[in-house]
Amino acid sequence: MILAAGVLAIAACEQKPTETKPEESKQPTTTGATTITETTTMAPPVIVEADLSTPADFEESAEKAISKTNYKSELAVLEVDIAKE
């Protein structure tokens, strides 16, 4: 009896799911003002290097804002900002 139950369980697992009709899968899906089909591909985003910020971009302003007299207070502000994250 246990063997028969095992055979039935295996047979049930091997059944293929019912396939959708090809006509249904080719129907476009409408979302808002955009129609999406299966053949639609999205282009990868283009990032311009000039739009990226680097530490060198902030070096000049940091040299003007931080001096020997106020570096401790500027450091304390940075530590507080980092602790918030």
N, C-alpha and C positions, 0 to 999 in steps of 0.2 A: 504494500500500500504506500509506503514511503517512497519507494522507487517510482511508482506511477505518478505521485505528486511531483517528484523531481523532474521527471520527463515532461510533464505538463508545464512546469515552470520554465524549463529551458525552451520549450516550443513557443511559449508566449513571448519570451525575450527575443527570439529570432524573427518574429513577425516584423515586416517592414512597415513603417508608418505610411499612411495613405498619402499619395502624392496629390498636389494641387493641379488643377487643370492648367495647361500652358497659357490659355487665354487669360486666366485670372492673374498670373504672375506678370504678364506684359502690360497690364492696365496701369496707367500712370497714377501716382499718388499725389494728390493736391494738398499742399500745406500753405495756407495763406495765399499769397500771390505767386508762389513758386510751385512749379510742377516738377516732380522728381520721378525719373524712370530708372530702370535697372542699369541702363547704359550711361547714366550721368556720372561723371567723375569730378572730384573736387581738386583744384590745383593747390599745391602746397603754398603756404603763405610766403611772401617775399619780404625779407627783412633787410633794410638798407643799413649798412654798417655805420653810417653817420648818425643814425637814430639811437644807437646803443651808447650807454653811459659807461665810462671806464674811470678808474681812480685818477688817471691823469687829467680828466676833465675837471676835477674838483681841486686839483693841486694849487692852482693859482689863487683861487678864492680862499682856500685854507691858509695859505701863506699870508694873505692880507688880514684875515680875521683872527688868527692865532699869533700871539706874541709871547715873549718871555714873562710878561706880567700877568697875562690872563690864561695861560695854558692849563692851570690847575682847574679853574672854573669850567673851561671848555671840556676838559676830560671828564669832570663830574657830570656835565650835561649828557655827554655821550654814554657814560655808564648807566645813567638813568634810562635813556632811550633803549639801550640794549637789554636792560632788565625787564622792560615792558614787553619785549618780544618773547 
